[in-house]
């Protein structure tokens, strides 16, 4: 199987984005931050909430001087963390676009930036040198001898999904691409129980391979919406929509619909 069938980037493109990921990692490490959710909470208003859809992993937007990152926690935790790193790229390197357009649509115009964000997520969460170091420490197998349990050890170490870790090991030539179909099969929906069982046998929890369904809304976001309404920056309808988006209502905070406001 050719590597491009796995949607892996050209090496020159990858190395370009690798430098960006390292710069961002160092920037936040200086603040004592390394976990992707902690980093996003520092860089933006982070909202994690389950949505009844598999069409939207997450998105970033910009409103009244603030970046907002929304992650769908109905995906597995490993997938959600990867989406978080993807969105981190957008709020750092596409900040001007977000300020102007509010959201990056999934269209031809932003296709290249989305491709960069995907590579960034991989490079940020699974740094090349460290992946190799950990691989030789806890796996140390020939690239033709990698087994599902080896992928499980690695993806739990880096807190990413099984499939993302497998593709990263192939990309870094630590696992043979000829093993891909065999190794990826266990993370299919049909074999999820098998993957969970093997994960437990390896001594890990199944948190990364199941949806967290976490609901997390920073208090600052709620205060931000309320303050903008009280200052007249947004209408009651906009405040209501923003609060409903996170499962709340204006009435919970003592706000009543102003009769003078035209729907």
C-alpha positions in Angstrom: 0.0 0.0 0.0 1.5 3.4 -1.0 1.8 5.9 1.9 -0.4 8.4 0.0 -3.3 6.0 0.5 -3.1 6.8 4.2 -3.4 10.5 3.4 0.1 11.1 4.8 1.7 14.5 3.8 4.8 14.9 1.6 7.9 14.9 3.8 8.9 18.5 2.9 5.4 19.7 3.9 5.5 17.7 7.1 8.9 19.1 8.2 7.7 22.7 7.5 4.7 22.2 9.9 6.9 20.3 12.4 8.8 23.5 13.0 5.6 25.4 13.7 4.4 22.7 16.1 7.7 22.8 18.0 7.5 26.6 18.3 4.0 26.4 19.8 4.9 23.5 22.1 7.9 25.5 23.5 5.8 28.6 23.9 3.2 26.9 26.1 5.8 24.7 27.9 7.3 28.0 29.2 4.0 28.6 30.9 4.0 25.1 32.4 1.3 23.8 30.0 1.6 20.6 28.1 -1.9 19.1 27.9 -3.9 20.1 24.9 -7.0 20.9 26.8 -5.1 23.1 29.3 -3.4 24.9 26.3 -6.7 25.5 24.6 -8.2 26.9 27.8 -5.3 29.3 28.0 -5.5 30.3 24.3 -9.3 30.5 23.9 -12.6 29.8 25.5 -12.7 26.0 25.3 -16.1 24.3 25.2 -16.5 20.5 25.3 -20.0 19.2 24.8 -21.5 16.1 23.2 -23.4 16.6 20.0 -25.7 14.0 18.4 -23.7 14.1 15.1 -20.6 12.5 13.7 -20.4 15.2 11.0 -18.7 17.8 13.3 -15.6 17.0 15.4 -15.1 20.6 16.4 -14.6 24.2 15.2 -13.1 27.5 16.1 -14.6 31.0 15.9 -14.0 34.6 16.9 -16.4 36.8 18.7 -15.9 40.3 20.2 -12.2 39.9 20.7 -12.2 36.3 21.9 -11.4 33.0 20.2 -13.8 30.2 21.0 -13.0 26.5 20.4 -15.8 24.0 20.5 -15.1 20.2 20.7 -17.7 17.5 20.2 -17.1 15.1 23.1 -19.4 12.5 21.5 -16.2 11.4 19.7 -13.7 9.2 21.5 -11.4 11.1 23.8 -8.3 10.3 21.7 -10.1 11.7 18.6 -11.3 14.8 20.6 -7.7 15.6 21.7 -6.5 15.4 18.1 -9.3 17.7 17.0 -8.2 20.1 19.8 -4.7 20.2 18.4 -6.1 20.8 15.0 -8.1 23.8 16.2 -5.1 25.1 18.1 -3.4 25.5 14.7 -6.3 27.5 13.4 -6.5 30.0 16.3 -2.7 30.6 16.2 -1.9 30.5 12.5 -5.2 31.4 11.0 -6.1 34.1 13.6 -6.5 36.9 11.0 -8.9 34.7 8.9 -11.0 33.9 11.9 -11.1 37.5 13.0 -12.4 38.5 9.5 -14.6 35.5 8.6 -15.5 34.2 12.1 -15.2 30.6 11.0 -13.2 28.5 8.5 -15.5 26.8 6.2 -14.8 23.3 4.8 -14.2 24.6 1.3 -11.5 24.9 -1.4 -10.5 28.3 -0.1 -9.4 26.9 3.3 -8.4 23.4 2.2 -4.7 24.0 2.5 -5.0 25.5 6.0 -7.1 22.5 7.1 -4.4 20.2 5.7 -1.8 22.1 7.7 -3.9 21.9 10.8 -4.1 18.1 10.5 -0.3 17.7 10.1 0.2 20.2 13.0 -2.0 18.1 15.3 0.1 15.0 14.6 3.4 16.8 15.0 2.2 18.6 18.2 0.8 15.6 20.0 3.3 13.0 18.7 6.7 14.8 18.4 9.0 12.8 16.1 12.0 12.5 18.3 10.0 11.6 21.4 7.9 9.1 19.6 11.0 7.3 18.5 12.5 7.4 22.0 9.4 6.0 23.6 8.9 3.4 20.8 12.4 1.9 21.5 11.8 2.0 25.2 8.4 0.3 25.5 8.1 -1.5 22.2 11.5 -2.0 20.6 10.2 -4.3 17.8 11.2 -4.6 14.2 8.9 -2.6 11.9 7.5 -5.9 10.4 6.8 -7.3 13.9 4.6 -4.5 15.4 1.4 -5.9 17.0 -1.9 -4.3 18.2 -0.6 -4.4 21.8 2.4 -2.3 20.8 0.1 0.4 19.2 -2.0 0.3 22.4 1.0 1.1 24.6 2.1 3.9 22.3 -1.3 5.6 21.8 -2.0 5.5 25.6 1.4 7.1 26.2 0.7 10.0 23.8 -3.0 10.2 24.6 -4.2 10.0 21.0 -6.4 7.5 19.2 -5.2 4.1 18.2 -5.5 4.8 14.5 -3.7 8.2 14.7 -0.8 6.5 16.5 -0.6 3.7 13.9 -0.4 6.1 11.1 2.3 8.1 12.9 4.4 5.0 13.4 4.1 4.2 9.7 5.0 7.8 8.8 8.1 7.6 10.9 9.1 4.2 9.5 8.7 2.5 12.9 6.0 0.2 11.5 5.7 -1.3 8.1 3.0 0.0 5.9 2.3 -3.6 4.8 1.0 -4.1 8.4 -1.5 -1.3 8.2 -4.6 -3.3 7.1 -3.9 -6.0 9.7 -3.3 -3.5 12.5 -6.1 -1.1 11.8 -8.7 -3.8 11.7 -8.9 -4.0 15.5 -10.0 -0.3 15.9 -13.1 -0.7 13.6 -16.5 -0.4 15.1 -17.1 -4.1 14.6 -14.0 -5.0 16.7 -14.3 -2.4 19.4 -14.9 -4.9 22.1 -11.8 -6.7 21.1 -9.7 -3.5 21.3 -11.2 -2.7 24.7 -10.4 -6.1 26.0 -6.8 -6.0 24.8 -6.4 -2.5 26.2 -7.4 -3.7 29.6 -5.1 -6.7 29.4 -2.3 -4.3 28.7 -3.1 -2.5 31.9 -4.7 0.6 30.5 -8.2 2.2 30.9 -10.4 2.4 27.8 -10.9 6.2 28.3 -9.1 7.1 25.0 -11.1 4.8 22.9 -14.6 5.7 24.2 -16.5 9.0 24.0 -16.0 11.1 27.2 -19.3 12.8 26.7 -17.8 15.6 28.8 -19.6 18.9 29.2 -17.2 21.6 30.0 -18.0 25.3 29.7 -15.7 27.9 31.3 -17.3 30.4 33.7 -15.6 33.1 31.7 -17.6 32.2 28.6 -20.9 32.6 30.4 -19.8 35.9 31.9 -18.6 37.0 28.5 -22.0 36.4 27.0 -23.9 38.1 29.9 -21.6 41.1 29.8 -22.0 41.6 26.1 -25.7 41.5 26.4 -25.8 44.0 29.3 -23.5 46.4 27.4 -25.9 46.2 24.4 -23.3 44.5 22.2 -25.6 41.6 21.4 -29.3 41.2 21.3 -31.4 39.1 23.7 -31.9 36.6 20.8 -28.1 36.3 20.3 -27.6 35.8 24.0 -30.3 33.2 24.2 -28.8 31.3 21.2 -25.3 31.4 22.7 -26.5 30.1 26.1 -28.7 27.4 24.5 -25.7 26.2 22.6 -24.2 25.1 25.9 -27.4 23.9 27.5 -28.4 27.0 29.4 -31.1 29.7 29.2 -31.3 33.4 30.0 -34.0 32.8 32.6 -31.5 30.9 34.7 -29.6 34.2 35.1 -32.6 36.4 35.7 -33.0 37.7 32.2 -36.4 38.1 30.7 -37.3 38.7 27.1 -37.5 42.5 26.5 -40.8 43.3 24.8 -39.2 46.1 22.8 -36.8 43.7 21.1 -38.1 42.6 17.7 -37.7 39.0 16.8 
